[in-house]
């Protein structure tokens, strides 16, 4: 899919999202998480066009001092708070807190169905487009972010620099995907939930499936197998 087709696809997704939001307030929380926000989180899949004309995504390496997933590569995001109006609000607020991304610079494209983790946390991926990367002045919060880098989105539809490990949970086997990537002379490994979200995002944007089997974990829930309704 050429860059023009990709831009048209992103525009179509954004228009569909706006129309859907006008009809309803957004994806409803799964029954298991509707009782409170403590079991709901959102992450921002922030895309932008690089100098090469390809789409890239903003990623972080979590601080080694954090209690959960220290040192892992992640998408900006976190738990929903009482003051958050919706999942989009959560994702944008967390991105501002973690990397200094001004919410006004992000055009929300769509919101994917929640992915439920082993611990019962419903993680909602919010896809947004940063129209001008030069307008973004990164300000990583050292308490949460050790490093920030950009990776090409299409990378997650390729078999290069990828490996997978078979795991089992409650009698069901699944694959954990690992993508190796180098940025600014540093080596990063993008894996697990983050890799799964980016594979799904790339599949939606580029309108094709990866050449490798995903075999997503069943505990991510059945709704995680599909995105919100698309045009």
PADO-123497 format. One record per residue: x, y, z of N, C-alpha, C in turn; residue number from 1. Coordinates in Angstrom, 1 decimal, decimal comma, m for minus. Example, Ala and Ser with C-alpha at 12.3 -4.5 7.8 and 13.67 -1.06 7.14 Angstrom:
2
n.east n.north n.up ca.east ca.north ca.up c.east c.north c.up i
13,2 m5,7 7,8 12,3 m4,5 7,8 13,2 m3,3 7,8 1
12,8 m2,2 7,1 13,7 m1,1 7,1 12,9 0,0 7,9 2
***
This chain:
231
n.east n.north n.up ca.east ca.north ca.up c.east c.north c.up i
0,9 m1,2 0,0 0,0 0,0 0,0 0,9 1,2 0,0 1
0,7 2,2 m1,0 1,6 3,3 m1,1 1,1 4,4 m0,1 2
2,0 5,4 0,1 1,7 6,4 1,1 0,4 7,1 1,0 3
0,0 7,4 m0,3 m1,3 8,0 m0,6 m2,4 7,2 m0,1 4
m2,4 5,9 m0,3 m3,4 5,0 0,1 m3,5 4,9 1,6 5
m2,3 4,9 2,3 m2,3 4,9 3,7 m2,9 6,1 4,3 6
m2,6 7,3 3,7 m3,2 8,5 4,2 m4,7 8,5 4,1 7
m5,2 8,0 2,9 m6,6 7,9 2,7 m7,3 7,0 3,7 8
m6,6 5,9 4,0 m7,1 4,9 5,0 m7,2 5,6 6,4 9
m6,2 6,4 6,8 m6,2 7,0 8,1 m7,3 8,1 8,1 10
m7,5 8,8 7,0 m8,6 9,8 7,0 m10,0 9,1 7,1 11
m10,1 8,0 6,4 m11,4 7,2 6,5 m11,6 6,7 7,9 12
m10,6 6,2 8,6 m10,8 5,7 10,0 m11,1 6,9 10,9 13
m10,5 8,0 10,7 m10,8 9,2 11,6 m12,2 9,7 11,4 14
m12,7 9,7 10,1 m14,0 10,2 9,8 m15,0 9,2 10,4 15
m14,7 7,9 10,3 m15,6 6,9 10,9 m15,7 7,0 12,4 16
m14,5 7,3 13,0 m14,5 7,4 14,5 m15,3 8,6 15,0 17
m15,2 9,7 14,2 m15,9 10,9 14,6 m17,4 10,7 14,5 18
m17,8 10,0 13,4 m19,2 9,7 13,2 m19,7 8,7 14,3 19
m18,9 7,7 14,7 m19,3 6,8 15,7 m19,4 7,5 17,1 20
m18,5 8,4 17,3 m18,5 9,1 18,6 m19,7 10,0 18,7 21
m20,2 10,5 17,6 m21,4 11,4 17,6 m22,6 10,6 18,0 22
m22,6 9,3 17,7 m23,8 8,4 18,0 m23,7 7,8 19,4 23
m22,5 7,4 19,8 m22,3 6,8 21,1 m21,0 7,3 21,7 24
m20,9 7,3 23,0 m19,7 7,8 23,7 m18,4 7,1 23,5 25
m18,5 5,9 22,9 m17,2 5,1 22,7 m17,4 3,7 23,1 26
m16,3 2,9 23,0 m16,4 1,5 23,3 m16,8 1,3 24,8 27
m17,7 0,5 25,1 m18,1 0,2 26,5 m17,1 m0,7 27,2 28
m17,0 m0,5 28,5 m16,1 m1,4 29,2 m16,7 m2,8 29,3 29
m15,8 m3,8 29,3 m16,2 m5,2 29,5 m16,9 m5,3 30,8 30
m17,9 m6,2 30,9 m18,6 m6,3 32,2 m17,7 m6,5 33,4 31
m16,6 m7,2 33,2 m15,7 m7,5 34,4 m15,0 m6,2 34,9 32
m15,0 m5,1 34,0 m14,2 m4,0 34,4 m15,1 m2,7 34,6 33
m16,4 m2,9 34,3 m17,3 m1,8 34,3 m17,5 m1,2 35,7 34
m17,2 m2,0 36,8 m17,5 m1,5 38,1 m16,6 m0,4 38,5 35
m15,4 m0,3 37,9 m14,5 0,8 38,3 m13,4 1,0 37,4 36
m12,7 2,1 37,5 m11,6 2,4 36,6 m10,3 1,7 36,9 37
m10,2 1,1 38,1 m8,9 0,5 38,6 m8,5 m0,6 37,7 38
m9,4 m1,2 37,0 m9,1 m2,3 36,1 m9,2 m1,9 34,6 39
m9,0 m0,7 34,3 m9,1 m0,2 33,0 m7,9 0,8 32,7 40
m7,3 0,6 31,6 m6,1 1,5 31,2 m6,2 1,8 29,7 41
m5,5 2,7 29,2 m5,4 3,1 27,8 m4,0 3,4 27,4 42
m3,6 3,1 26,2 m2,3 3,4 25,7 m2,5 4,2 24,4 43
m1,5 5,1 24,1 m1,6 5,9 22,8 m0,7 5,3 21,8 44
m1,2 4,9 20,7 m0,4 4,4 19,5 m0,3 5,7 18,7 45
0,7 6,5 18,9 0,9 7,8 18,2 1,7 7,6 17,0 46
1,1 7,8 15,8 1,8 7,7 14,5 2,1 9,0 13,9 47
3,2 9,0 13,2 3,6 10,2 12,4 4,4 9,8 11,2 48
4,4 10,7 10,2 5,1 10,4 9,0 6,6 10,9 9,1 49
7,5 9,9 9,0 8,9 10,2 9,1 9,4 10,9 7,8 50
10,7 11,3 7,9 11,4 11,9 6,7 11,4 11,0 5,5 51
11,3 9,7 5,8 11,3 8,7 4,7 9,9 8,6 4,0 52
8,9 9,3 4,6 7,6 9,2 4,1 6,8 8,0 4,7 53
7,4 7,2 5,5 6,7 6,0 6,1 6,2 6,4 7,5 54
5,2 5,7 8,0 4,6 5,9 9,3 5,5 5,3 10,4 55
5,7 6,1 11,4 6,5 5,6 12,6 5,6 5,8 13,8 56
6,0 5,0 14,9 5,2 5,1 16,1 6,1 5,5 17,3 57
5,6 6,2 18,2 6,4 6,7 19,4 6,3 5,6 20,5 58
7,5 5,2 20,9 7,6 4,1 21,9 8,5 4,6 23,1 59
8,3 4,0 24,2 9,2 4,4 25,4 9,8 3,1 26,0 60
10,9 3,3 26,7 11,4 2,3 27,6 11,1 2,7 29,0 61
10,4 1,9 29,7 10,0 2,2 31,0 11,1 2,3 32,0 62
11,0 3,1 33,0 12,1 3,3 33,9 12,3 2,0 34,7 63
13,6 1,7 35,0 13,9 0,5 35,8 13,4 0,5 37,2 64
13,0 1,7 37,7 12,6 1,8 39,1 11,1 1,6 39,2 65
10,3 1,4 38,1 8,9 1,2 38,2 8,6 m0,2 38,8 66
7,5 m0,3 39,5 7,1 m1,6 40,1 6,5 m2,6 39,1 67
5,9 m2,1 38,0 5,4 m3,0 37,0 6,1 m2,9 35,7 68
6,5 m4,0 35,1 7,2 m4,1 33,8 8,4 m3,1 33,7 69
9,3 m3,1 34,7 10,4 m2,1 34,6 11,3 m2,5 33,5 70
11,8 m1,4 32,7 12,7 m1,6 31,6 12,1 m2,1 30,3 71
10,8 m2,4 30,3 10,1 m2,9 29,1 9,8 m1,8 28,1 72
9,8 m2,1 26,9 9,4 m1,1 25,9 7,8 m1,1 25,9 73
7,3 0,1 25,9 5,9 0,3 26,0 5,4 1,4 25,1 74
4,0 1,5 25,0 3,4 2,7 24,4 3,0 3,6 25,6 75
3,0 4,9 25,4 2,6 5,8 26,4 1,2 5,5 26,9 76
1,0 5,4 28,2 m0,3 5,1 28,7 m0,3 4,7 30,1 77
m1,5 4,4 30,6 m1,6 4,0 32,0 m3,0 3,8 32,5 78
m3,2 3,7 33,8 m4,6 3,4 34,3 m5,5 4,6 34,2 79
m6,8 4,3 34,0 m7,8 5,4 34,0 m8,0 6,0 35,3 80
m8,1 7,3 35,4 m8,4 8,0 36,6 m9,8 8,6 36,6 81
m10,2 8,9 37,8 m11,6 9,4 38,0 m11,9 10,6 37,1 82
m11,0 11,5 36,9 m11,2 12,7 36,1 m11,2 12,5 34,6 83
m10,8 11,3 34,2 m10,8 11,0 32,7 m12,2 10,8 32,2 84
m12,5 11,6 31,1 m13,8 11,5 30,5 m14,0 10,1 29,8 85
m13,0 9,6 29,2 m13,1 8,4 28,4 m11,7 7,8 28,2 86
m11,6 6,7 27,4 m10,3 6,1 27,1 m9,3 7,0 26,4 87
m9,9 7,8 25,5 m9,0 8,8 24,7 m8,4 9,8 25,7 88
m9,2 10,2 26,6 m8,7 11,2 27,6 m7,6 10,6 28,4 89
m7,8 9,3 28,8 m6,7 8,6 29,6 m5,4 8,5 28,8 90
m5,5 8,1 27,6 m4,3 7,9 26,7 m3,6 9,2 26,5 91
m4,3 10,3 26,2 m3,7 11,6 25,9 m3,1 12,2 27,2 92
m3,8 12,0 28,3 m3,3 12,5 29,6 m2,0 11,8 30,0 93
m2,0 10,5 29,8 m0,8 9,8 30,2 0,4 10,1 29,3 94
0,1 10,3 28,0 1,2 10,6 27,0 1,8 12,0 27,4 95
1,0 12,9 27,8 1,5 14,2 28,2 2,3 14,1 29,5 96
1,9 13,3 30,4 2,6 13,1 31,7 3,9 12,4 31,5 97
3,9 11,4 30,6 5,1 10,6 30,4 6,2 11,2 29,5 98
5,7 11,8 28,3 6,7 12,3 27,4 6,5 13,7 26,9 99
5,5 14,4 27,6 5,3 15,8 27,3 4,6 16,1 26,0 100
3,8 15,1 25,5 3,1 15,3 24,2 1,8 16,1 24,5 101
1,7 17,2 23,8 0,5 18,1 23,9 m0,6 17,4 23,2 102
m1,7 17,1 23,9 m2,9 16,5 23,3 m3,4 17,2 22,1 103
m3,3 18,5 22,0 m3,8 19,3 20,9 m3,1 18,9 19,6 104
m1,9 18,3 19,7 m1,1 17,9 18,5 m1,6 16,6 17,9 105
m2,4 15,9 18,6 m2,8 14,5 18,2 m4,2 14,5 17,7 106
m4,4 13,9 16,5 m5,7 13,7 15,9 m6,0 12,3 16,1 107
m7,0 12,0 16,9 m7,4 10,6 17,2 m8,0 9,9 16,0 108
m7,5 8,8 15,6 m7,9 8,1 14,4 m9,1 7,1 14,7 109
m8,8 6,3 15,7 m9,8 5,3 16,1 m9,4 4,7 17,5 110
m10,3 4,0 18,1 m10,1 3,3 19,3 m10,3 1,8 19,1 111
m9,4 0,9 19,5 m9,6 m0,5 19,3 m10,2 m1,1 20,5 112
m10,8 m2,3 20,3 m11,4 m3,0 21,4 m10,4 m3,3 22,5 113
m10,8 m3,4 23,8 m9,9 m3,6 24,9 m9,2 m5,0 24,8 114
m8,0 m5,1 25,3 m7,3 m6,3 25,4 m7,2 m6,6 26,9 115
m7,6 m7,7 27,3 m7,6 m8,1 28,7 m6,4 m8,9 29,1 116
m5,6 m8,4 30,1 m4,4 m9,0 30,5 m4,7 m10,2 31,5 117
m3,6 m10,9 31,8 m3,8 m12,0 32,8 m4,3 m11,5 34,1 118
m4,0 m10,3 34,5 m4,4 m9,8 35,7 m5,8 m9,1 35,7 119
m6,5 m9,2 34,5 m7,8 m8,7 34,4 m7,9 m7,2 34,1 120
m6,8 m6,6 33,7 m6,8 m5,2 33,3 m7,2 m5,1 31,8 121
m8,2 m4,3 31,5 m8,6 m4,0 30,2 m7,8 m2,9 29,6 122
m7,0 m3,1 28,6 m6,1 m2,1 28,1 m6,7 m1,7 26,7 123
m7,0 m0,4 26,6 m7,6 0,1 25,3 m6,6 0,8 24,5 124
m6,3 0,4 23,3 m5,4 1,1 22,4 m6,1 2,2 21,7 125
m5,6 3,4 21,8 m6,1 4,6 21,1 m5,1 5,0 20,0 126
m5,5 5,0 18,8 m4,6 5,3 17,7 m4,8 6,8 17,3 127
m3,6 7,5 17,3 m3,7 8,9 17,0 m2,6 9,2 16,0 128
m2,8 10,4 15,3 m1,9 10,8 14,3 m1,3 12,2 14,7 129
0,0 12,2 14,7 0,7 13,5 15,0 1,1 14,1 13,6 130
0,4 15,2 13,3 0,5 15,7 11,9 1,9 16,3 11,7 131
2,5 16,9 12,7 3,8 17,5 12,5 4,7 17,1 13,7 132
5,6 16,2 13,4 6,5 15,7 14,4 7,4 16,8 14,9 133
7,7 17,8 14,1 8,6 18,9 14,5 7,9 19,8 15,5 134
6,6 19,8 15,6 5,9 20,6 16,6 6,0 19,9 18,0 135
6,4 18,7 18,1 6,5 17,9 19,3 7,9 18,1 19,9 136
7,9 18,6 21,1 9,2 18,8 21,9 9,2 17,8 23,0 137
9,8 16,6 22,8 9,8 15,5 23,8 10,3 16,0 25,2 138
9,6 15,6 26,2 10,0 15,9 27,6 9,7 14,7 28,5 139
10,5 13,6 28,3 10,3 12,4 29,1 10,4 12,6 30,6 140
9,4 12,0 31,3 9,4 12,1 32,7 10,3 11,0 33,3 141
11,4 11,4 33,8 12,5 10,5 34,2 12,0 9,4 35,3 142
11,0 9,8 36,0 10,4 8,9 37,0 9,7 7,7 36,4 143
9,3 7,9 35,1 8,5 6,8 34,4 9,2 6,3 33,1 144
10,0 7,2 32,5 10,5 6,9 31,2 12,1 7,0 31,2 145
12,7 5,8 30,8 14,2 5,8 30,7 14,6 6,3 29,4 146
13,8 6,0 28,3 14,2 6,4 27,0 13,0 6,5 26,1 147
13,1 7,3 25,0 12,0 7,4 24,0 12,5 7,2 22,7 148
11,8 6,5 21,8 12,4 6,3 20,4 11,2 6,1 19,5 149
11,5 6,1 18,2 10,5 5,9 17,1 10,9 4,7 16,3 150
9,8 3,9 16,0 10,0 2,7 15,2 9,0 2,7 14,0 151
9,4 2,2 12,8 8,5 2,1 11,7 7,3 1,2 11,9 152
6,1 1,6 11,7 4,9 0,8 12,0 4,9 m0,5 11,1 153
5,3 m0,3 9,8 5,2 m1,5 8,9 6,2 m2,6 9,4 154
7,1 m2,3 10,2 8,0 m3,3 10,8 7,3 m4,5 11,4 155
6,1 m4,2 12,0 5,4 m5,2 12,7 4,5 m6,1 11,8 156
4,7 m5,9 10,5 4,1 m6,8 9,5 5,1 m7,6 8,8 157
6,4 m7,6 9,3 7,5 m8,3 8,6 8,1 m9,3 9,5 158
8,7 m10,3 8,9 9,3 m11,4 9,7 10,7 m11,1 10,1 159
11,3 m10,0 9,6 12,6 m9,6 9,9 12,8 m9,2 11,3 160
13,9 m9,6 11,9 14,2 m9,2 13,3 13,1 m9,6 14,3 161
12,4 m10,7 14,0 11,3 m11,1 14,8 11,5 m12,6 15,2 162
11,1 m12,9 16,4 11,1 m14,3 16,9 9,8 m14,4 17,7 163
9,5 m15,7 18,0 8,3 m15,9 18,8 8,5 m17,1 19,7 164
7,9 m17,0 20,9 8,0 m18,1 21,9 6,6 m18,6 22,2 165
6,5 m19,9 22,2 5,1 m20,5 22,5 5,0 m20,6 24,0 166
3,8 m20,1 24,5 3,5 m20,2 25,9 2,2 m20,9 26,1 167
1,8 m21,1 27,3 0,5 m21,8 27,6 m0,1 m21,2 28,8 168
m1,4 m20,9 28,8 m2,1 m20,4 29,9 m3,5 m21,0 30,0 169
m3,8 m21,7 31,1 m5,0 m22,3 31,3 m5,3 m23,3 30,2 170
m4,3 m24,1 29,8 m4,5 m25,1 28,8 m4,5 m24,6 27,4 171
m4,4 m23,3 27,1 m4,4 m22,8 25,8 m3,0 m22,3 25,4 172
m2,5 m22,7 24,2 m1,2 m22,2 23,8 m1,4 m21,0 23,0 173
m0,3 m20,1 23,1 m0,3 m18,9 22,3 1,1 m18,5 22,0 174
1,3 m17,5 21,2 2,7 m17,0 20,8 2,9 m15,6 21,4 175
4,1 m15,4 21,9 4,6 m14,1 22,3 5,6 m13,7 21,2 176
5,4 m12,5 20,6 6,2 m12,0 19,5 7,2 m11,0 20,1 177
8,5 m11,1 19,6 9,5 m10,2 20,0 10,1 m9,6 18,7 178
10,2 m8,3 18,7 10,8 m7,6 17,6 12,0 m6,8 18,1 179
13,2 m7,1 17,5 14,4 m6,4 17,8 14,6 m5,1 17,0 180
14,9 m4,0 17,6 15,0 m2,8 16,8 16,1 m1,9 17,5 181
16,9 m1,2 16,6 18,0 m0,3 17,0 17,6 1,1 16,7 182
17,7 2,0 17,7 17,5 3,4 17,5 18,5 4,2 18,3 183
19,1 5,2 17,7 20,1 6,0 18,3 21,2 5,2 19,0 184
21,6 4,1 18,3 22,7 3,3 18,8 22,3 2,4 20,0 185
21,0 2,3 20,3 20,6 1,4 21,4 19,7 0,3 20,9 186
19,8 m0,8 21,5 19,0 m2,0 21,1 17,8 m2,1 22,0 187
16,6 m2,3 21,3 15,4 m2,4 22,0 14,7 m3,7 21,6 188
13,9 m4,3 22,5 13,1 m5,4 22,2 11,6 m5,1 22,5 189
10,8 m5,1 21,5 9,4 m4,8 21,6 8,6 m6,1 21,6 190
7,9 m6,4 22,7 7,3 m7,7 22,8 6,0 m7,7 23,5 191
5,4 m8,9 23,6 4,2 m9,2 24,4 3,0 m8,3 24,0 192
2,4 m7,6 24,9 1,2 m6,8 24,7 1,5 m5,7 23,7 193
2,6 m5,0 23,9 2,9 m3,9 23,0 3,1 m4,4 21,6 194
3,8 m5,5 21,4 4,0 m6,0 20,0 2,6 m6,4 19,4 195
1,8 m7,0 20,2 0,5 m7,4 19,8 m0,4 m6,3 19,3 196
m0,4 m5,2 20,1 m1,1 m4,0 19,7 m0,6 m3,4 18,4 197
0,7 m3,4 18,2 1,3 m2,8 17,0 1,1 m3,7 15,8 198
1,1 m5,0 16,0 0,8 m5,9 14,8 m0,6 m5,6 14,4 199
m1,6 m5,5 15,3 m3,0 m5,2 15,0 m3,1 m3,9 14,3 200
m2,5 m2,8 14,9 m2,5 m1,5 14,3 m2,0 m1,5 12,9 201
m0,9 m2,1 12,7 m0,3 m2,1 11,3 m1,2 m2,9 10,3 202
m1,8 m3,9 10,8 m2,7 m4,7 9,9 m3,9 m3,8 9,5 203
m4,4 m3,0 10,4 m5,5 m2,1 10,1 m5,1 m1,0 9,1 204
m4,0 m0,4 9,4 m3,5 0,8 8,6 m3,1 0,3 7,2 205
m2,3 m0,8 7,1 m1,8 m1,2 5,8 m2,7 m2,2 5,1 206
m3,8 m2,6 5,8 m4,8 m3,5 5,2 m4,2 m4,8 4,7 207
m3,4 m5,4 5,6 m2,9 m6,8 5,3 m2,5 m7,4 6,5 208
m2,5 m8,8 6,5 m2,1 m9,5 7,7 m0,6 m9,8 7,6 209
0,1 m10,1 8,8 1,5 m10,4 8,8 1,7 m11,8 8,2 210
3,0 m12,0 7,7 3,3 m13,3 7,0 3,5 m14,4 8,0 211
3,4 m14,1 9,3 3,6 m15,1 10,4 2,3 m15,3 11,2 212
2,1 m16,4 11,8 0,9 m16,6 12,6 0,9 m15,8 13,9 213
m0,2 m15,1 14,2 m0,2 m14,3 15,4 m0,5 m15,2 16,6 214
m1,5 m16,1 16,5 m1,8 m17,0 17,6 m1,9 m16,2 18,9 215
m2,8 m15,3 19,0 m3,0 m14,4 20,1 m3,5 m15,1 21,3 216
m3,1 m14,7 22,5 m3,6 m15,4 23,8 m5,1 m15,2 23,9 217
m5,8 m16,3 24,3 m7,2 m16,3 24,5 m7,6 m15,4 25,6 218
m6,7 m15,2 26,6 m7,1 m14,4 27,7 m7,1 m12,9 27,4 219
m6,6 m12,6 26,2 m6,8 m11,2 25,7 m8,2 m10,9 25,4 220
m9,0 m12,0 25,4 m10,5 m12,0 25,3 m10,9 m12,0 23,8 221
m12,0 m12,5 23,5 m12,5 m12,7 22,2 m12,7 m11,4 21,5 222
m13,1 m10,3 22,2 m13,3 m9,0 21,6 m12,0 m8,4 21,1 223
m10,9 m8,9 21,6 m9,6 m8,4 21,2 m9,2 m8,9 19,8 224
m9,9 m9,9 19,3 m9,6 m10,5 18,0 m10,1 m9,5 16,9 225
m11,0 m8,6 17,2 m11,5 m7,7 16,2 m11,4 m6,2 16,7 226
m11,3 m5,3 15,8 m11,2 m3,9 16,1 m12,7 m3,4 16,2 227
m12,8 m2,2 16,6 m14,1 m1,6 16,6 m14,5 m1,5 15,1 228
m15,8 m1,4 14,9 m16,4 m1,4 13,5 m15,6 m0,5 12,6 229
m15,2 m1,0 11,4 m14,4 m0,1 10,5 m15,2 0,0 9,2 230
m14,9 1,1 8,5 m15,6 1,3 7,2 m15,1 0,4 6,1 231
***
